[in-house]
Amino acid sequence: MRGAFIFKQILLNSILVWSLLPSELHAQRECGTPSPAFRRFFPPEQLQRSAMTDPVHLGIVVHVFANDNGNNRAATDSMIMVQLENMQGFYGPFAICFTLLGIEQINNTDLLIHDVDEESELIPFLVPNTIDLFIHGALMDGNDNLNGSAYGIPNTYFSVVGSAMMSSTNLSTTAHEMGHCLGLYHTFHGGDENVARTGNCANCTVAGDGLCDTEADPHSDTYDTGNVIDTVLCNYFGTVTDNCNALYVMDPHNIMAYGWRPCRDIFTAGQGALMLFNITYEPSLNACITPQYVNFSPVTNETITSGLEVHVANQSITIEAIHYEINGQARGYFGAPSITVMPNVRFAPGTGSVAINAQYLICD
């Protein structure tokens, strides 16, 4: 991770202050992502055609909340990096990579303790053409505590509670919610999938998560209490049967299941293909692919006084112009591993802000 040059009124500093909020002392429900009214199913051969030969890099911006006075930050930069690097390990085998474009601290007591019904309050903080991760001190769905929520399937932003980001054993919640953003359902979605993969009882292409290489999953809120999963060997020993009287053998290792969180460590090939399909053909996700290079034309002549100007790249950004200026109420965001600012470029925001950030993650 490289350093960042930070201009007026942007908070990207690392504040290593952590204190438990009262809500974090209670057990959390895993996920608040709503189930779509209509599931989308794709023939396996269509998903196979979507596979990419080169890694695809998705830009990600992290917004971590603190109190209005800057205290009680929901997670530290160091643990955020641990979780993102761990997530990258789950996605790397499918050539899906994440370019970290910045970690922003937002001092907002209201959003530090957040209910998913107040999703609209997050919209002003979204950075266009990136995936936004919001980290809260407490994440609620009414009276229930949540570990995370993606707000929709697919989607370009999601929330995770700070206690999950700070956990040394729960290294799967961030990857789970990112899976929803990239179009994956829970393995138990709908609760109507039979165990059989062939024959008259097989319905895996039109039930559950629509993928036949994920085990049929009956779903139980008791998975993470150890009542049906051996938390040492990560084996499922439930006794629920499907509509054809076959015994379920759900996979506690699947990241999109409600298994014991430390057990979850795999996506299947079908899940990887579906995510790549969505990245390719879902416009909002495709727009999050970071280009290798961004080079401003040397003849650029532009003064920006309002709105949000965003430029991100996987390798480098070069800003060269006869005149390029961001001032007034305008906000500028530039993210890449290497950023070069040539003469005749001026950042002079009044009430706005400009951030040049060189933090990044790449595939191994």
N, C-alpha and C positions, 0 to 999 in steps of 0.2 A: 504494500500500500504506500503510495507516495503522498506528499503533502498537498495542501490546498492553499491557494491565494484567495483571500476572502475580502470582499469590498463591503461598502456601507450597508448596515442594517440587515445583515444575514447572520444567523446563528448556526455555525457548523463546528463550533468548538466542542472538545471532548470534556464533559463534566462527569467525573467519576463519582457521583453521589448517588447512593441507592438506599432507599428505606422502604420497608414493606408497608403497603396500604392495608387497611383492615380487610378489604374484600379478598386479598390474596391469601388469607389464612384459611379459606374454605376451598373445598374441592371444586374443580371447574368442569363444565360440560365441554366436550372436545370442540365442537364446531357449530357455528351459527349460520353457515351458508344455506340460503333457502333452496329448496328443491324446485327446479323449473316446472312450470305447468305442463310443458311438453318436452319429453326427452328426445334427443336427436340420436339416431342410430346410423352407423355407417357400415356398409359391407366390408369384410376384412380385406378384400382385394383392393378396395378404394384406399384404405388406410396404408396398405403396403406401397402403393404408388406415390404416397406423399413423403416417403423417407428421403432425407437430404444426405448428400455425401459429405458436405462440409459443415462444420459447426455453425449454428445460428446463435448470435449474441443478442440478448434482450437487455435493454437498459433498465436499471432499477434505481429508484430514489427512496431513501429511508427517511421517514419523518417520525421523530421520537418526541413525545410530549412530556412536559414538566409543568409544575405550578406556575401561576402568573409571575411569581418572584424568581423562577428558575430552579427552585428546589424540587425534590422528589422526582427526579428524572426517571422515566419508566424503565430504561435499560442503559447500560454503558456501551460505549463504542466497541470495547474489546469483546464483549459477549455478543453484540450484534454481528461482528465479524466472524466469530466462532460459528454462529448459527448459519450465516450466509455461506461460509466455506463448506460447512457440513451439507447444506442444501445442494450446493454445487456438485458434491460427490454423488448425490442421488441422481442428478440430471445429466451429469457428464457422459455416462454410457450411451445416451441417446443423442449426443451431439447438441445438447441444449446448454448454452452457457449464459452467464449473467455478468454484465458489465456494471459495476457499482459506480453510479455517477455522483453520489454524495450522501452524507448523513446530516440532516437538518434538525436542530432542536427547536421546538415550538413551545413557547411558554404560554400555556392555555389551560387553566385549571378545569374548565368545563370539559375539554376534550381529553384531558388526562384520565378522567372517569367517564367512559363513553358507553352509550347504549346503541346497539346496532340499528334501532329504529330512527336514530338521529344521523343516518348515513349522509344526508344532504349537507351536514356541517363540515364534512371532509372535502367536498367538491372544490372549494376555493383553493385548497392546497395541492391539487393535482398538477403534476408537471406533464404537459402534453407529450404524447408519443413515448411514454415510459410506463413501467409498472411501478406503482407507488405502494410502499409498505408503511403502514401506520402502526406505531407501537404505543399502547396505552397502559397506564398504571392499573386500571380495572376495565374490563370489557364485559358488558352486560347484555342480556336479552330479557328485559323485564326484571324478574327476581333471580334469574339464573346467571351465574358466572360462566363466561366462555373462555376457551383458550384462543380461538381465532374465528374469523368470518371473512369470506370472500365476497359477500353481498350479491353474487350472481355467478352463473356458469355459462359461458366464459366471462371474464372480467379483467380489468387492467389495474385494479387496486384491491387491497385486502388489509385487514387489521389482525394483529396478534397482541395478546396481553403480555405485559412486561415480565411477569413471573415465568412464562414459557420461554421468553428470550434469554432470561438469566439462568435457566435450568441447565445443569450439567448432565442430566439424564434424559430429559425430553428434548431430543434433537430432531424431531419429526414434524412438529406442528407447523413450522414455517413452510416446509416442503409440501405438507398436506394442503394448506391454503393456496399455495402457488399452483398445485395440481388442479384445484377448482378453477383458478383463473385461466389455466391453459385448457380447460374444457373437460376435466375428469369429474365423474360422479363418485359418490361413495360406492364401495363395492356392494353394499346392501341396498342401493337405491331402489325404491319401490317395494322391496321385500317380497317379490314374487318370482324370483329366479329359482329354477330347479337345479339339482346337483348334476344331473346327466349332461354330457356334452354331445352325445349322439343318441339316436333313437327317438321314439315318440315323446319322451319326457323332456327332451332338450329344448330349451327356449332362451339360451344365453345370448343370442343375437338381438332379441327383442325384449329382454327383461333385465333386471338388475342394472349393472352399469353398461350393458350392451357389449361387453368384451368376454370372449369365451376362454381367454387364458388367465382370467382372474377367477378364483374359486367362488362358487355361490356362497352367499353370506346371509344368514338369517337376521343379523343385527340384534344386539342386546346392549342396553345401557350399562350392564354389569361387566362388560368385557374388561374395563380397566380397573376393576376391583379384585381381579384374580379369581372370580367365581367360576369362570369357564375357560380361563387361559392360565397355563403354567407359566408364571412370570420368571422362572429360571431358564426353562428350556424353550419357552415361547411356543408351546403346543396348545392347540384348542381341544378341549375335551367336553364340549357341550353335547346335549342329547336331543336337540331339535331336529325334526325331520321335515322334508319338503312335501309338496302336494302329491308326490309319487312314493312317499314313505321312505325316501333315501335319507341317510344321515348326513347332515351338513358337515363339511370339513373346511370351514373358512380359514384363510391364511392370516394369522396374526402379524406376519412380517410385512404385509402390503401397506404402503403408506396411506392409501385411501380407505383403509378399514378403520374400525374403532377398536383396534387391538390395544394391548398394553403398550403405552407410548414408546418406552425404550426398545420394544421388539420391532417396531416398524422401521424397515430399512431397505425396501425394494419397490420398484415399479416393474410391471411386466412389459414384455416387448409390445403387446397390444396397447398398453397405456402410453408407452413412449411414442408409438406410431400415431395414436390419436392426438397427443399433444402437438407433435410436429405438423399433423394435418391442420389443426386449428391455428397454429402459428402461421402457416402458409396461406390459409384461405379465409380466416376471420380478419376483417379489415382492421379492427381496433388492435388486435395482437400483432398483425403484420407490420403495423406502423411503429411498433416498439422495437423492431429489429434495428440495431445500431449499424450505420454504415461504417466501413473501414476508415474512411477519411472524409473530413469536411474541409474544403478550401474555399474561402471567400475570394471572389473575383477581385483582382487588383484595381479594377475600375469601379468597385462598389462605392456609391455615394449615398449615404443614408443616415438620417437622424431619427431616433426612436424616442418618443416622449411618453408613451403609454402602452399598456398591454404587457404581455410576457413573451420575451424572445428566448427560444430554447434551441441550442445546438449541441448535439452529442455525437460521439464517434467512438468506434472500438479501438482505433489506433491513434489518430491524431487530428487536431483542429489547427488550421492556420488562418489567422485573420489578417488579411492584407488588403488595404483599401486606400483610395485617394481621400476618403473621409468616411468614417463610421463612428457613430456616437450613440450612446444610451444615456439619457438624462431625464429629468422631471420625475414623473410617476412610473416610468417604465421599469420593468424587472427583466434582468438578463440572467440566463443560466447556460454555462458552457461546461461540458463534462467529457473528458477523454484522458487516456494515460499520458498523452503529450499535447500541450497547448502552446502555440506560438502566437504572440501578439506583436504585430509589426507597427512601425510609426504610423501616425495619422489615425490611430484607433484611440478613442477617448471614452472612458467610463466615468460619468459624473452624475449619478442619480441624486435627486433631491429627496423625495419621499419614497422613491423606489429602491431597488437593490440590484447588485450584480455579484454573481458568484462564479469563480473559475475553480473547478474542482478536478483534481487529478487522481482521486481514489478509483480503484478498479478491481474487478475480479475477472480471471480468465480460466478457461478449461485447462486442466493439466495436460 
